[in-house]
Amino acid sequence: MRDFAYARAGTAESAAGALADPRTSVIAGGTELLNWFRLGIAAPDRVVDIGGLDELRGIAVHGAELRIGALATLNEIGEHPLVTRTAGALASACLQAASAQIRNRATIGGNVLQRTRCPYFRAEEPLPWPCNKRDPGSGCTSLAGRHERQAIFGWTQDCVAVQPSDPAVALAMLDAQADVLGPAGPRTIPMREFHLTQREAADAGQPMRETRLEPGELITGYRLPASADGQAYVKVRERASYEYAIVSAAAAVRLDPVLPGACGAGRIAAARVALGSVAQRPWRLTLAEAELPGTPLTREALIPVIERAMADAAPLPQNGFKVTMARNAAVRALLTAGGAS
Ligand SMILES: Cc1cc2nc3c(=O)[nH]c(=O)nc-3n(C[C@H](O)[C@H](O)[C@H](O)COP(=O)(O)OP(=O)(O)OC[C@H]3O[C@@H](n4cnc5c(N)ncnc54)[C@H](O)[C@@H]3O)c2cc1C
């Protein structure tokens, strides 16, 4: 363990100011950052604790908007009646993450900044193999090694990792905005653009960049439209608790009103759907969203729509199964959100 200085932030502004120094990290719940210290992924000289900042807490509805402070824990969000009522997919994603103990400490600000679970990235120092995220230019061991849990969209030869956050998938699906505070003042980042695929990062000339958060920026909270649409979050994993997703899907569905005397399945009026753990960012199926209005809410009708929207999937040799699994998760999320399963 390396020594580091520790300070408690008095205000969000002072925390953001401290972050302007690249040798400083902020700590919220510490469930991710302390693992990075242990593995050698991060070694800051100074740690600024934002855990005491009441201005970053709270869950409230203002008009048609749900606001969630960056320090809200996953359990607080998952169990809050305002969230279960207006953003059910987010509540469900939070409660399906990690374990009850971790959810009591893990904040939603830190959650979207967690890093990949790629085992080659998560190795302890000294790193026994190349990893471009840990040692830029060294190579990607996963590409020629094991990669069954890795990306099927947006990867490059430099890195095939996925972003593992559950809440980020629901936030992207629900068109949430992240409020951030940095050296240039406050700004917002749409959550569907917050994370970058490896391809997007490479095209921007920063192949290892993972988010649009600039150095020195602090997440202060999230705003999302309070929604009356049915919602669901489906997480496919190897065991029912304390396990990351192999794939996941978040969906929101509004059905056309059923005419008196009509029989058969309802039809979709509007739908949103995003996949998780298939890329380095949540993957909105925008082509499906455009096609779904008018579609009957049945498995048979939904499968071809989702397949067309996923036609550009590019699985690696060991993870072709994720294409089918993600398709099925999306269909199940839509059916559940629409009340058909
Ligand atoms: C065993 C285990 C299992 C897990 N399983 C899951 C799972 O199934 N699904 C899932 O989604 N997650 C899972 N997680 C991840 C967990 O949810 C995150 O570790 C947690 O949410 C991070 O929040 P934190 O407050 O502890 O962040 P910290 O560890 O305090 O910080 C993490 C990073 O975010 C930065 N940061 C924190 N808050 C802010 C802010 N407001 N503004 C800017 N930067 C900030 C820190 O500087 C640091 O870089 C798991 C974690 C563990 C340890």
The ligand as a Tripos MOL2 file, in Angstrom:
@<TRIPOS>MOLECULE
LIG
   53    58     1     0     0
SMALL
NO_CHARGES

@<TRIPOS>ATOM
      1 C1        -17.8160   -7.3270   -5.1770 C.3       1 LIG1
      2 C2        -18.4810   -6.2580   -6.0090 C.ar      1 LIG1
      3 C3        -19.5510   -6.6060   -6.8310 C.ar      1 LIG1
      4 C4        -20.1700   -5.6330   -7.6120 C.ar      1 LIG1
      5 N1        -21.2230   -5.9770   -8.4390 N.ar      1 LIG1
      6 C5        -21.8050   -5.0320   -9.2230 C.ar      1 LIG1
      7 C6        -22.8770   -5.3650  -10.0900 C.ar      1 LIG1
      8 O1        -23.3430   -6.5020  -10.1430 O.2       1 LIG1
      9 N2        -23.4110   -4.3680  -10.8570 N.ar      1 LIG1
     10 C7        -22.9380   -3.0860  -10.8110 C.ar      1 LIG1
     11 O2        -23.4650   -2.2210  -11.5100 O.2       1 LIG1
     12 N3        -21.9130   -2.7590  -10.0100 N.ar      1 LIG1
     13 C8        -21.3430   -3.6870   -9.2250 C.ar      1 LIG1
     14 N4        -20.3050   -3.3580   -8.4100 N.ar      1 LIG1
     15 C9        -19.7430   -2.0110   -8.5080 C.3       1 LIG1
     16 C10       -20.2410   -1.0900   -7.4360 C.3       1 LIG1
     17 O3        -21.5980   -0.8020   -7.6430 O.3       1 LIG1
     18 C11       -19.3710    0.1570   -7.5350 C.3       1 LIG1
     19 O4        -18.1060   -0.2220   -7.0080 O.3       1 LIG1
     20 C12       -19.9030    1.3250   -6.7830 C.3       1 LIG1
     21 O5        -21.1620    1.7440   -7.2370 O.3       1 LIG1
     22 C13       -18.9270    2.4880   -6.9070 C.3       1 LIG1
     23 O6        -19.4010    3.5430   -6.1000 O.3       1 LIG1
     24 P1        -18.5200    4.0640   -4.8960 P.3       1 LIG1
     25 O7        -19.2760    5.1680   -4.2830 O.co2     1 LIG1
     26 O8        -18.0820    2.9680   -3.9900 O.co2     1 LIG1
     27 O9        -17.2760    4.6110   -5.7410 O.3       1 LIG1
     28 P2        -15.7800    4.8540   -5.2770 P.3       1 LIG1
     29 O10       -15.0720    3.5520   -5.1210 O.co2     1 LIG1
     30 O11       -15.7340    5.7930   -4.1320 O.co2     1 LIG1
     31 O12       -15.2460    5.6010   -6.5740 O.3       1 LIG1
     32 C14       -15.1400    4.9420   -7.8230 C.3       1 LIG1
     33 C15       -14.5840    5.9320   -8.8450 C.3       1 LIG1
     34 O13       -15.5330    6.9520   -9.0960 O.3       1 LIG1
     35 C16       -15.0020    8.2330   -8.7420 C.3       1 LIG1
     36 N5        -16.1300    8.9610   -8.1770 N.ar      1 LIG1
     37 C17       -16.9600    8.5660   -7.1830 C.ar      1 LIG1
     38 N6        -17.9610    9.4570   -7.0380 N.ar      1 LIG1
     39 C18       -17.7430   10.4370   -7.9520 C.ar      1 LIG1
     40 C19       -18.4390   11.6320   -8.3060 C.ar      1 LIG1
     41 N7        -19.5690   12.0040   -7.6820 N.pl3     1 LIG1
     42 N8        -17.9390   12.3990   -9.3010 N.ar      1 LIG1
     43 C20       -16.8100   12.0310   -9.9580 C.ar      1 LIG1
     44 N9        -16.0910   10.9150   -9.6580 N.ar      1 LIG1
     45 C21       -16.5730   10.1280   -8.6760 C.ar      1 LIG1
     46 C22       -13.8480    7.9570   -7.8020 C.3       1 LIG1
     47 O14       -12.8860    8.9840   -7.8490 O.3       1 LIG1
     48 C23       -13.3300    6.6620   -8.3790 C.3       1 LIG1
     49 O15       -12.5490    6.9590   -9.5130 O.3       1 LIG1
     50 C24       -19.7040   -4.2910   -7.5790 C.ar      1 LIG1
     51 C25       -18.6300   -3.9570   -6.7350 C.ar      1 LIG1
     52 C26       -18.0290   -4.9130   -5.9610 C.ar      1 LIG1
     53 C27       -16.8800   -4.5090   -5.0650 C.3       1 LIG1
@<TRIPOS>BOND
     1     1     2 1
     2     2     3 ar
     3     2    52 ar
     4     3     4 ar
     5     4     5 ar
     6     4    50 ar
     7     5     6 ar
     8     6     7 ar
     9     6    13 1
    10     7     8 2
    11     7     9 ar
    12     9    10 ar
    13    10    11 2
    14    10    12 ar
    15    12    13 ar
    16    13    14 ar
    17    14    15 1
    18    14    50 ar
    19    15    16 1
    20    16    17 1
    21    16    18 1
    22    18    19 1
    23    18    20 1
    24    20    21 1
    25    20    22 1
    26    22    23 1
    27    23    24 1
    28    24    25 2
    29    24    26 1
    30    24    27 1
    31    27    28 1
    32    28    29 2
    33    28    30 1
    34    28    31 1
    35    31    32 1
    36    32    33 1
    37    33    34 1
    38    33    48 1
    39    34    35 1
    40    35    36 1
    41    35    46 1
    42    36    37 ar
    43    36    45 ar
    44    37    38 ar
    45    38    39 ar
    46    39    40 ar
    47    39    45 ar
    48    40    41 1
    49    40    42 ar
    50    42    43 ar
    51    43    44 ar
    52    44    45 ar
    53    46    47 1
    54    46    48 1
    55    48    49 1
    56    50    51 ar
    57    51    52 ar
    58    52    53 1
@<TRIPOS>SUBSTRUCTURE
     1 LIG1         1 GROUP 0 **** ****
